Amino acid sequence: MTNIEYPTSLTHGLSRSELLNHLQNRLDDARYQHCLRVEATARALATQLGADVDRAGLAGLLHDYAKQIPVTTYRETIIRNGFDPDLLNYNRGVWHGIVGTWFIQQEVGITDKLVLQAIDRHTTGDPAMTVLDQIIFVADFIEPARALPVEAKAREAAKTSINEATRIELENTLTYLIGQRLVVYPKTLLTYNAFVTTRATHA
């Protein structure tokens, strides 16, 4: 993966090495290594699906950029920058996608709307997810270090249907949240409904 370079039009003129430095400044090594694996998985899925490999790789690389930003910083950012106040009822599991893109824009300079959208949607999903959005959503779930049976099931499904892999991940997320009696982010439930109804028959 070290020979990868992204178009500077997507990276605000930064080399991949500079992007990696930004990640290392924000993440511990375990999370950083996860991002590298998601980058590789996203690129492979994009190649398989005929999608934009560079956008997929860049979004995969940066998807967890804001994962470890302190909760107090997130709360201040939500309040001060016009985000939906309802987000304060959730946690970093939701925030690092939706609000995380604000930090990526401010600190890394990424402005590509499709890359940012894929990162935004990777935590909650979206009923209107594009193929690129799904690639990041699924790559995060099936990267090689993911070893749970449901993750292996989604990995196998992704070989033939990105929609099926997305459904498996959504089912797993909802089962976990309900089992723990945690609040379900409304858009996640809407996404599940979309993928088991209107999009259920598509590959």
C-alpha positions in Angstrom: 0.0 0.0 0.0 3.0 2.3 0.4 3.1 3.1 -3.3 -0.4 4.6 -3.4 -0.8 8.3 -4.1 -4.1 10.1 -4.3 -4.9 12.9 -6.8 -4.0 16.2 -5.2 -7.4 17.5 -6.3 -8.9 15.1 -3.7 -6.3 15.7 -0.9 -6.0 19.5 -0.8 -2.5 19.0 -2.2 -1.4 16.6 0.4 0.7 13.5 -0.3 -0.4 10.2 1.2 2.5 10.4 3.6 1.2 13.8 4.9 -2.3 12.3 5.2 -0.8 9.5 7.3 0.9 12.0 9.6 -2.4 13.7 10.2 -4.0 10.3 11.1 -1.1 9.4 13.5 -1.5 12.7 15.2 -5.1 11.9 16.0 -5.2 8.2 16.5 -3.5 5.5 18.6 -1.7 2.8 16.7 -4.5 0.2 16.8 -7.0 2.6 15.3 -4.4 3.9 12.8 -3.7 0.3 11.6 -7.5 -0.3 11.3 -7.7 2.7 9.0 -5.0 1.3 6.7 -6.9 -2.0 6.5 -10.1 -0.2 5.7 -8.4 1.8 3.0 -7.1 -1.4 1.4 -10.5 -3.1 1.7 -12.3 -0.1 0.3 -10.0 0.1 -2.7 -10.5 -3.6 -3.4 -14.3 -3.3 -3.2 -14.2 -0.3 -5.5 -12.2 -2.2 -8.0 -14.6 -5.1 -7.8 -17.7 -2.8 -8.2 -16.3 -0.5 -10.8 -16.4 2.5 -8.4 -14.0 5.3 -7.9 -10.9 3.6 -6.3 -9.2 6.8 -5.3 -12.3 8.3 -3.5 -13.0 4.9 -1.9 -9.4 4.6 -0.7 -9.2 8.1 0.6 -12.5 7.9 2.5 -11.5 4.5 3.9 -8.2 5.9 5.1 -9.8 8.9 6.8 -13.1 7.4 7.9 -12.0 7.1 11.6 -9.9 10.3 11.7 -12.1 11.8 14.4 -12.8 8.6 16.3 -10.7 9.5 19.4 -11.4 13.2 19.7 -12.5 13.9 23.3 -16.3 13.9 24.0 -16.1 17.4 25.4 -14.6 18.7 22.2 -17.4 17.0 20.2 -20.1 18.5 22.4 -18.6 22.0 22.0 -18.3 21.5 18.2 -21.9 20.3 17.9 -23.2 23.3 19.9 -20.9 26.0 18.2 -21.2 24.9 14.6 -24.9 24.5 13.9 -25.2 20.7 14.1 -28.6 19.2 15.0 -28.8 19.5 18.8 -30.3 16.0 18.9 -26.8 14.7 18.3 -26.0 15.5 21.9 -28.1 12.5 22.8 -25.7 10.2 21.1 -22.0 9.4 21.4 -18.7 9.2 19.4 -20.0 6.0 17.7 -22.4 8.3 15.8 -20.4 11.6 16.0 -17.2 10.4 14.4 -18.9 10.2 11.0 -21.4 13.0 11.0 -19.4 15.5 13.0 -16.0 13.9 12.2 -16.2 15.3 8.7 -16.0 18.9 10.2 -12.6 18.0 11.8 -11.4 16.5 8.5 -12.3 19.6 6.6 -10.8 21.9 9.2 -7.6 20.0 10.1 -6.8 18.1 6.9 -8.4 20.3 4.3 -10.4 17.6 2.5 -13.4 19.2 0.7 -14.5 16.6 -1.8 -18.2 16.2 -1.3 -18.3 12.5 -2.2 -15.5 11.5 0.1 -16.9 13.5 3.0 -20.4 12.1 2.4 -19.1 8.5 2.5 -17.3 9.3 5.8 -20.4 11.0 7.2 -22.6 8.0 6.4 -20.3 5.2 7.6 -21.5 5.4 11.2 -25.3 5.7 10.7 -26.0 4.7 7.1 -28.4 6.5 5.0 -31.5 5.3 3.0 -30.0 6.9 -0.1 -26.5 5.5 0.3 -24.5 5.5 -3.0 -22.2 2.6 -3.9 -19.2 4.6 -2.6 -21.0 5.2 0.7 -21.7 1.5 1.0 -18.2 0.6 0.2 -16.9 2.5 3.2 -19.8 1.3 5.4 -19.0 -2.3 4.6 -15.2 -2.0 4.4 -15.2 -0.8 8.0 -17.1 -3.9 9.0 -15.3 -6.6 7.0 -11.6 -5.4 7.0 -9.3 -8.4 7.6 -9.0 -8.0 11.4 -12.7 -8.3 11.9 -13.1 -11.9 13.1 -16.7 -12.3 14.4 -18.9 -14.8 12.5 -21.3 -12.0 11.4 -18.4 -10.0 10.0 -17.2 -13.1 8.1 -20.7 -13.5 6.7 -20.7 -10.0 5.5 -17.3 -10.4 4.0 -18.5 -13.4 2.0 -21.7 -11.6 0.9 -19.7 -8.6 -0.3 -18.1 -10.8 -2.9 -21.3 -10.9 -4.8 -23.6 -8.2 -3.4 -22.7 -5.0 -1.7 -26.4 -4.5 -0.8 -26.5 -7.9 1.0 -23.3 -7.1 2.9 -24.9 -3.7 3.9 -28.1 -5.4 5.1 -26.1 -7.9 7.2 -24.2 -5.0 8.9 -27.4 -3.0 9.5 -29.1 -6.1 11.1 -26.0 -6.6 13.3 -26.0 -3.0 14.4 -29.7 -2.9 15.3 -29.5 -6.3 17.1 -26.6 -5.0 19.2 -28.2 -1.7 20.1 -31.6 -3.2 20.9 -29.9 -6.0 22.9 -28.1 -3.4 25.0 -31.2 -1.2 25.3 -29.4 1.7 23.6 -31.0 4.4 21.6 -31.1 3.7 17.8 -30.1 6.7 15.7 -33.3 7.3 13.6 -31.5 7.4 10.2 -30.0 3.9 10.9 -33.5 2.4 11.3 -34.6 4.2 8.1 -31.6 2.8 6.3 -32.4 -0.7 7.4 -36.0 -0.3 6.2 -34.8 1.0 2.9 -32.4 -1.9 2.4 -35.0 -4.6 3.2 -37.7 -3.1 1.1 -37.0 -0.9 -1.9 -33.4 -2.1 -2.4 -33.8 -5.7 -1.4 -34.0 -7.1 -4.9 -30.9 -5.3 -6.2 -27.3 -6.7 -6.1 
